[in-house]
Amino acid sequence: MSWFTSTSSDETAADTLARIPRLERIYIRGVYFPATRRVRDPSNWYPSFKAAIDGLTDEKRKGQVLTVGVLSDDSDEHVVGPDMRLGDVVTRPHITMLILDLTRQAGSAAGEAADAR
């Protein structure tokens, strides 16, 4: 399952995140939409996508959860990716994240493996 959300000028990123259910394991594809079609190195975009992924997680300080995000943590236990891609040339450059919920897939695969035994 995937969620497509866009943020309008009247909506904050927090409002957008509030519409996405809590997820346990996800795959992230990051797409950078540039203003020009020059040659690019996708690995250079990693810091921008990392910051965006950090915004999806719980905010913790000294063992306390201050705000609840879409993910409890952004470790490899919870996140596959980001897989970074180049999008079409646009007037206003931006990044977009496609988030796929792997929770159910992982659970059904584990159940199928147990059934096979």
C-alpha positions as CSV (number, residue, x, y, z in Angstrom):
1,M,0.0,0.0,0.0
2,S,1.2,3.5,-0.7
3,W,0.1,7.0,0.3
4,F,0.2,10.0,-1.9
5,T,0.1,13.3,-0.1
6,S,0.8,16.8,-1.2
7,T,1.1,19.8,1.0
8,S,-0.9,22.9,0.0
9,S,0.0,26.4,1.0
10,D,-2.6,26.3,3.8
11,E,-1.3,23.0,5.2
12,T,1.8,22.3,7.2
13,A,4.0,19.2,6.8
14,A,2.8,18.1,10.2
15,D,-0.8,18.2,8.9
16,T,0.2,16.0,6.0
17,L,2.0,13.5,8.2
18,A,-1.0,13.3,10.5
19,R,-3.0,11.7,7.6
20,I,-0.5,8.9,7.2
21,P,-1.0,5.9,9.6
22,R,1.7,4.6,11.9
23,L,4.0,2.3,9.9
24,E,6.5,-0.4,11.1
25,R,8.5,-1.1,8.0
26,I,8.7,1.0,4.8
27,Y,10.4,1.3,1.5
28,I,11.3,4.9,0.4
29,R,11.9,6.0,-3.1
30,G,13.1,9.6,-3.3
31,V,12.7,11.6,-6.5
32,Y,14.5,14.9,-7.2
33,F,12.7,17.1,-9.8
34,P,15.4,19.5,-11.1
35,A,15.0,22.9,-12.9
36,T,17.6,21.9,-15.5
37,R,18.6,18.6,-17.3
38,R,22.3,18.7,-16.5
39,V,24.2,15.5,-15.5
40,R,23.7,14.7,-11.8
41,D,24.9,12.3,-9.2
42,P,22.0,10.8,-7.2
43,S,24.1,9.9,-4.2
44,N,24.7,13.7,-3.6
45,W,21.0,14.0,-2.7
46,Y,21.2,11.7,0.2
47,P,21.6,14.4,2.9
48,S,18.4,16.1,1.8
49,F,16.4,12.8,1.8
50,K,18.0,11.8,5.2
51,A,16.7,15.0,6.7
52,A,13.2,14.3,5.2
53,I,13.3,10.7,6.6
54,D,14.3,12.0,10.0
55,G,11.1,14.1,10.0
56,L,9.1,10.9,9.7
57,T,10.3,9.5,13.0
58,D,9.4,9.9,16.6
59,E,11.2,12.8,18.3
60,K,13.0,11.5,21.3
61,R,15.0,13.2,24.0
62,K,16.6,11.4,27.0
63,G,14.4,8.3,26.6
64,Q,11.2,10.2,26.3
65,V,9.1,10.4,23.1
66,L,8.1,14.0,22.6
67,T,6.2,13.7,19.3
68,V,5.0,10.6,17.5
69,G,5.9,10.3,13.9
70,V,5.0,7.9,11.1
71,L,7.9,5.6,12.2
72,S,9.3,4.8,15.6
73,D,12.9,4.8,14.2
74,D,14.7,5.1,10.8
75,S,17.1,2.2,11.3
76,D,17.4,-0.6,8.7
77,E,15.0,-2.6,10.8
78,H,12.2,-0.1,9.8
79,V,13.4,1.5,6.5
80,V,14.5,0.2,3.2
81,G,16.1,2.9,1.1
82,P,16.0,5.7,0.2
83,D,16.3,4.7,-3.4
84,M,17.1,8.0,-5.1
85,R,15.9,8.8,-8.7
86,L,15.9,11.7,-11.0
87,G,12.5,13.1,-12.0
88,D,11.4,15.3,-14.9
89,V,12.6,18.9,-15.3
90,V,10.2,21.3,-13.6
91,T,9.9,25.0,-13.0
92,R,10.2,24.8,-9.3
93,P,12.8,22.1,-8.2
94,H,11.7,19.9,-5.3
95,I,12.0,16.4,-3.8
96,T,9.2,13.9,-3.4
97,M,9.2,10.7,-1.3
98,L,7.2,7.7,-2.3
99,I,6.6,5.6,0.8
100,L,5.5,2.0,0.5
101,D,4.2,0.1,3.6
102,L,6.1,-3.2,3.9
103,T,4.6,-4.2,7.2
104,R,1.9,-6.4,5.9
105,Q,4.2,-7.9,3.2
106,A,6.8,-8.8,5.9
107,G,4.1,-10.3,8.1
108,S,2.5,-12.4,5.4
109,A,6.0,-13.6,4.2
110,A,6.8,-14.6,7.8
111,G,3.4,-16.4,8.0
112,E,4.0,-18.2,4.7
113,A,7.4,-19.3,5.9
114,A,5.9,-20.7,9.1
115,D,3.2,-22.5,7.2
116,A,5.8,-24.1,4.9
117,R,7.5,-25.8,7.9
